[in-house]
Amino acid sequence: MATAEIIKTKTIDEVYDATDALQAEQAKHGRLRHLSKIKPFLEGLQGYADTIDTFVQVKPDVLALIWGPIKLLIQWAASLTQSIDALVNTAAEIGELLPEFKLMAAMFGNNEQMKLVLVLFFQDILDFYAVALKFFGLPHWRVMFEALWPSQKEKIKIVMGHIGRHTNLMRNKVRLEHLREEYEHRQRAFDHFEAIQKSNMRQEYNVIKTDVSPKFYDAELDFKKWLNGDDDSTRILWLCGIPGAEKTHLAAMAINFAISTRTIFAFLSHASSSSTTALTIVHSLIFQLTSDDEGLQAIVCGSNRENIKNSLDVAIEFLQTLLNSTGLLSIIIDGVDEIDLSEREKLLKKLFDTSTACKKTLILISSRAEHDISTILGPISATIRVDTHNAASIQIFVDDWAQTWFSAHDFLCEDRSEIEDLLAPLSLKAKGMFLYAKIMLRSIEELDNLDEIRNGLKVPPKDLDEAYGRLFEKIDRKSEIVKKKCRLVLGWISCSPTPLTLLELEQALVMTISNASRVSSPLNFVRLCGPIVEVVEDSIQFVHFIHLHW
């Protein structure tokens, strides 16, 4: 579309027609701008066009490259007062630099050096157009004009420097070595500017930044509508359910499903709840969104950082500005119920405001169905109750786990068949709680005796509370020294404000139990305490925060 508009414009008169029409339109609305300031630039271009026409028979398409872009830029920039002023002022500055082409040509005649200088000017004109067209061609340049235009102006100043140098070439006796130097200087200047600009912006940006299963979603119509992004009723999707229903896993899987859109997310944890606020979450979303986008980073660098740092209202408004500068995008927040009640209330209300202000932003929230969360999200979201929809997913999980487990144990055929029968009702007994199924499976993971396995599965606990009760009864039946170790480990994990590493726990146990100074051999904490704990990287933690209540 833009190319067609450029090619259609072949003369200066067509540009003046466009500026006259724009002046008349702006006068109706009391927004008359000083477009006459652009006259020196247009007259300079006219002199250039006449000069090259003297030397060579210029094709209309070449003239279109001179007149078409400036006409299009004026039309694009006119939608914003600041932008048309900036464009006109910049063009006026360039116009003052352009030489009197006809006079220079008459003085120096039709020689090869003069033609080469004119080629340099043609490159300068196209360089200016390229910078401006790229900027005004951005989909949402209006919302980020104040932040991004200064960097564009700096790049245009590089072009203006070239024009000044090339004007001096025309006014002095030109030799071929001068021209060769100018071509090399032009390329070096652009390369240097690009490198410095990227380096400076990246450095500033980093300083600011520092201070389920597929089958589940395949069956959910509301999720498909949400992913599509064209139904207002599902632009906010709420995954809710009981603890241990694997909401976090489903939220993570949603990121994989949303591969056709950009996705930013926050997975909130009980361990960090005291330091997590609505503002810190918004900050995280802002920096995820801008981390790989230099245009958006420039907006961050040009913003009032102190206000964004300290005010939730300012930060969310800034996030909305960024979101409206991108295409379709997904925000996924898991564990909203894990943070302070007042903070999650502020966060949810701001996310709703964002959904209203940013029509191309999809929001998925995962949490327990707490009363305050239900009050806010119930009327404004499409809701999927996870624990009433995941029985099939739990069955798949149990089947996959069993196959892996059987492959590591050489059970007799009849014993394996009996174990499969004992595992069959597990997905129904779980009542939508993945955590229940995990605990039951991990409780038999280290067993290889059919009687022990039978005792563990034949009369399964009726609920999660009873399952935990059995685990602690099992710990109580251990020897005194082992029981003491278990209680110490569970107590330290419960009380520690940060995850404890395996080495820290091993050293603490050695010093507490035997007053020794070194660890003789590594300890298997999962085998010691059972399926209550798990090792993540080099740290040990509870499988679920609900264990803290025990």
Secondary structure, 3 states (H helix, E strand, C coil): CHHHHHHHCCCHHHHHHHHHHHHHHHHHCCCCCCHHHHHHHHHHHHHHHHHHHHHCCCCHHHHHHHHHHHHHHHHHHCCCHHHHHHHHHHHHHHHHHCCCHHHHHHHHCCCHHHHHHHHHHHHHHHHHHHHHHHHHCCCCHHHHHHHHHHHHHHHHHHHHHHHHHHHHHHHCCCCHHHHHHHHHHHHHHHHHHHHHHHHHHHHHHHHHHHCCCHHHHHCCHHHHHHHHCCCHHHCEEEEECCCCCCHHHHHHHHHHHHHHCEEEEEECCHHHHHHCCHHHHHHHHHHHHHCCCHHHHHHHHCCCHHHHHHCHHHHHHHHHHHHCCCCCEEEEEECHHHCCHHHHHHHHHHHHHHHHHCCCEEEEEEECCCHHHHHHHCCCCEEEEHHHCCHHHHHHHHHHHHHHHHHCCCCCHHHHHHHHHHHCCHHHHCCCCHHHHHHHHHHHCCCCCHHHHHHHHCCCCCCHHHHHHHHHHHHHCCCHHHHHHHHHHHHHHHHCCCCEEHHHHHHHHHHHHCCCCCCCCCCCHHHHHCCCEEEECCEEEECCHHHHHC
